[in-house]
């Protein structure tokens, strides 16, 4: 092994403290509009508190941006989209929605993160049950700061499968279907 130049001046890496389920004040970093599927992909980072700039740190250390969620603006989900926009307007008093999604960059929003089990289809953990955080709800930043939100229990694959089999067993028995990330409407 070759000797690393400047070894004595290298700072040791500490443990990486993972973000927890809960309510956070976030800042929107990027917006991508998929007009064919009628949804926005929103990239955000934590704007305040212990986990400020968490996703930027994750990106710098692991080349992975984990702060993303989707908001559909299909006619069937327009009420949810309006709730998203209202939360942004309440969190940014000088801002008014003008149908320009790029104007959302830099705006604050309250986000409630919830744990969810999933099974990756590719990579090192393919086929194994893993846990990730998802943006469960959006609120005004005031509601987050005041603690006026509820974090739901972890979404378990077993619970989801039981619920789906109870609610759709006759449909599932007669049809085969796959739902991809692009089909998620929230």
C-alpha positions in Angstrom: 0.0 0.0 0.0 1.3 3.4 -0.9 1.6 6.1 1.8 -1.1 8.8 1.6 0.5 12.2 1.3 -0.8 14.6 4.0 -2.0 11.7 6.2 -1.4 13.6 9.5 -3.7 16.4 8.4 -6.7 14.2 7.3 -9.7 14.5 9.7 -11.3 11.2 10.7 -14.9 10.6 9.6 -17.4 10.3 12.3 -20.6 8.3 12.4 -23.3 9.6 10.0 -26.4 10.5 12.0 -29.4 9.3 10.0 -32.5 11.5 9.7 -35.4 10.2 11.7 -39.2 10.1 11.1 -40.8 13.4 12.1 -41.7 16.9 11.0 -39.1 19.1 9.3 -38.9 22.5 7.7 -37.5 21.9 4.3 -36.4 24.0 1.3 -37.2 23.1 -2.3 -34.0 22.6 -4.2 -35.2 21.5 -7.6 -38.4 20.8 -9.5 -38.9 18.6 -12.6 -42.2 18.5 -14.4 -43.2 15.3 -16.2 -46.0 16.9 -18.3 -46.9 13.6 -20.0 -47.6 11.9 -16.6 -48.8 15.1 -15.0 -46.6 15.2 -11.9 -43.8 17.2 -10.3 -40.7 15.6 -8.9 -39.7 17.8 -6.0 -36.2 17.6 -4.5 -35.7 19.2 -1.1 -33.3 19.5 1.8 -33.8 20.1 5.5 -33.7 23.9 6.1 -33.5 24.1 10.0 -32.4 22.2 13.0 -30.1 19.3 13.7 -30.5 17.8 10.2 -30.1 21.1 8.3 -28.5 20.3 4.8 -28.8 16.6 5.5 -29.4 15.5 1.9 -26.6 17.7 0.6 -24.3 15.9 3.1 -25.6 12.5 2.0 -25.0 13.5 -1.6 -21.5 14.8 -0.9 -20.5 11.6 1.0 -22.5 8.9 -1.0 -23.4 10.6 -4.3 -27.1 10.0 -3.6 -29.9 12.6 -3.2 -32.6 11.1 -1.0 -34.8 14.1 -0.5 -37.5 13.7 -3.2 -41.2 13.4 -3.4 -43.8 13.6 -6.2 -47.0 15.7 -6.5 -49.5 14.8 -9.2 -51.5 17.5 -10.9 -53.9 15.1 -12.7 -57.5 16.1 -12.5 -58.3 13.2 -10.1 -55.6 14.5 -7.6 -55.9 18.2 -8.0 -57.2 18.7 -4.4 -54.0 17.2 -3.1 -51.9 19.4 -5.4 -53.8 22.5 -4.2 -53.0 21.4 -0.6 -49.3 21.3 -1.5 -49.4 24.7 -3.1 -51.4 26.2 -0.1 -48.7 24.8 2.3 -46.0 26.6 0.2 -48.0 29.9 0.1 -48.6 29.8 3.9 -44.9 29.0 4.5 -43.7 31.8 2.2 -46.1 34.8 2.7 -44.7 36.9 -0.2 -45.2 34.1 -2.6 -48.3 33.4 -4.7 -48.6 30.4 -7.1 -48.4 31.5 -10.7 -48.3 28.2 -12.5 -44.6 28.4 -13.0 -43.2 25.4 -11.1 -39.6 26.7 -11.3 -40.7 29.5 -9.0 -41.0 27.0 -6.2 -37.2 26.6 -6.0 -35.9 28.1 -2.7 -39.4 28.1 -1.1 -39.9 26.6 2.4 -42.4 23.8 3.1 -43.2 21.6 6.1 -42.7 17.9 5.5 -43.6 14.9 7.7 -41.3 12.0 7.0 -42.5 8.4 7.6 -40.7 5.1 7.4 -41.7 2.6 4.7 -40.5 -0.9 3.9 -39.6 -1.7 0.3 -37.7 -4.3 -1.7 -35.1 -2.9 -4.1 -35.1 -4.6 -7.5 -31.5 -3.8 -8.3 -28.2 -3.3 -6.6 -26.5 -4.6 -3.5 -29.7 -5.1 -1.5 -31.9 -6.4 -4.4 -34.7 -8.7 -3.1 -34.1 -7.7 0.6 -36.6 -5.8 2.7 -35.2 -2.4 3.4 -36.6 0.8 5.1 -36.6 4.3 3.7 -38.2 7.6 4.6 -41.0 9.0 2.5 -42.7 12.4 2.5 -46.0 11.4 4.1 -47.5 14.8 4.3 -46.8 18.5 3.6 -47.8 21.3 5.9 -47.0 25.0 6.5 -43.7 25.5 8.3 -45.7 27.0 11.2 -47.5 23.7 11.8 -44.2 21.9 11.8 -42.5 24.4 14.1 -45.5 24.1 16.5 -45.6 20.3 16.4 -49.1 20.3 14.9 -48.6 17.1 12.9 -48.7 13.3 13.4 -46.1 10.8 12.2 -47.8 7.6 11.1 -46.4 4.2 12.0 -43.9 2.5 9.6 -45.6 1.3 6.4 -44.9 -2.4 6.6 -44.8 -4.6 3.5 -46.7 -7.2 5.4 -49.5 -4.7 6.4 -49.6 -3.4 2.8 -49.9 -6.9 1.4 -52.6 -8.0 3.9 -54.6 -4.8 3.2 -54.2 -5.3 -0.6 -55.2 -8.9 -0.5 -58.3 -8.2 1.6 -59.4 -5.3 -0.5 -58.4 -6.6 -4.0 -58.2 -10.4 -3.8 -60.7 -11.0 -6.5 -59.1 -8.4 -8.8 -55.6 -9.6 -8.0 -56.6 -13.2 -8.7 -57.8 -12.3 -12.2 -55.3 -9.6 -13.3 -51.6 -9.2 -13.2 -50.2 -5.7 -12.8 -47.1 -3.8 -11.7 -46.9 -0.3 -10.3 -43.7 1.6 -10.8 -42.3 4.7 -9.2 -43.6 6.8 -12.1 -47.2 5.7 -11.5 -47.3 7.0 -7.9 -49.7 9.9 -7.7 -48.4 11.7 -4.7 
